[in-house]
Each structure stands twice: as structure tokens, then as C-alpha cells.
Amino acid sequence: MNRSTERALAMIGLIILSIPTALAFTQNGLAGFVDGITHSWATIQIYIDLVIAMVFIVIWVWRDAKDSGRNPWPWIIASFIVGSFAPLVYLLIRHPKDS
């Protein structure tokens, strides 16, 4: 995948993720997220699945940042605070080592 396609997909992902996040936060607040996660066993399972996926994404960010000579810790911490927003922003601003 070329760099411009990667950036375009990251930007689309950020936009798609921002809309429901903003709506959920304005309508339900932070407590609404916790209530949504613990609403049923189905939502707990979805949350666990998302956490596992996030761990894989963080591992990729860690390796990619290390390979390009960057400090991965800000991205890892941000990923666990703001979720998928951090890796998507990382994709927008990253500079692959071979470019």
C-alpha cells in the first residue's frame, strides 16, 4: 500500500470513528461508556475482543516506531487512553524508514 493510500484510509478511519464517539460522549458522558460495556455479556465479549485487537495494534505501533527510530511510548500510552484515535494519528504522521 502506498503512503497516500495509507494516509487517506487513516483519515477516513478518524472521521468515521469521531462521529459516533462525539455523539456517544455528548449524549451519555463518560459514565455511558462504562454502562454500555457492562450492559450485558454480549457487550462485555465485544469489549474484550476490542481490547485484544488493540493489543495487536499497539504491538505493531511499538515495532514500527522502534524500526523508524521513534519513541513508541507516547503512542502506546495514548492508545490506551484514547483508543484507536492514537494509532490512526500515528499512521497519518509516520515516516517509514525506507522512504
N, C-alpha and C positions, 0 to 999 in steps of 0.2 A: 504494500500500500504506500503510495507516495505521500509526501509531507502535507500537501494541500488537502488531499482527501482525508487524511487523519485529523487535521485541524477542523475541517468542515464537519466531520462526524462528531468531534468533541463539542463543537459549538452547538450543533443540533441537540446533542445529549443534554448539554447545560440548559438550553431553553426548555426542552421537554421536561426536565427534572424540576426546573424552577417554578413552573406554573402550578402544579399540584402541591408542591412544598409550600409556596406562598399562601395558597388558598387554605391548606390544612392549618398552617400556623396562625393565620388571621382568624379563622373560624373557630379553632379548637385550642389554640395555645400549645405550649409545651406539654402540659398535662394530657392533652388529647392524644399525643403520640404514644405516651405510656399506656393510656387507656386502650388505645387501638391495638397495641401489641398484645396486651393481656386479655383481650376481649374473649377469645376462645382458643381451643387447642389448635385450630387451623391457622389463626393469626400468629400464634407462638411458633408453629412449624415454619411459616413463611419467614418470620423474623430470623430464626436460626439459620435457615437456608441463605438469607441475605448476608448474615454475619460470616458464614463460611465463604461465600463469594467475595465479600470484602477482604477477607484474609488473603485469598489468592491474588486479588488486585494489589493489595499492599505489598505482597511478596514481589510481584512484578515491578512495582514502582521502586522498591528497595534495590532490586538488581539493576534496573535501568538507570537509576540515579547514580549508583556506585560505578557502573560501567562508563558513564559520561562524566565522572569526576565531581558529581554534585553531592551535597549532604542530603541523605534521604529522610532524616528525622523530622524536619518541618512538615514534609508531605505525609509521613506516617501519622504523626500527631494530628494533623489537620483532617486526615481521612477518618480517624476515629471520633473526631468532634463533629465534622460537617458531612460525613458520609461520602457519597460518590462525587460531590462537588470538587473535592480536592484532587482526586485522580483525573477528573475531566479537565480541570485547570492545568494540571501538570502536563497533560497531553497537548494543551494549547501552547504552552511556553517551552516545552522541552526542546533541546537541541541534540539530536542523536550524534553519537561520537563519530560516525562515519560521514557526516555531512559537512 
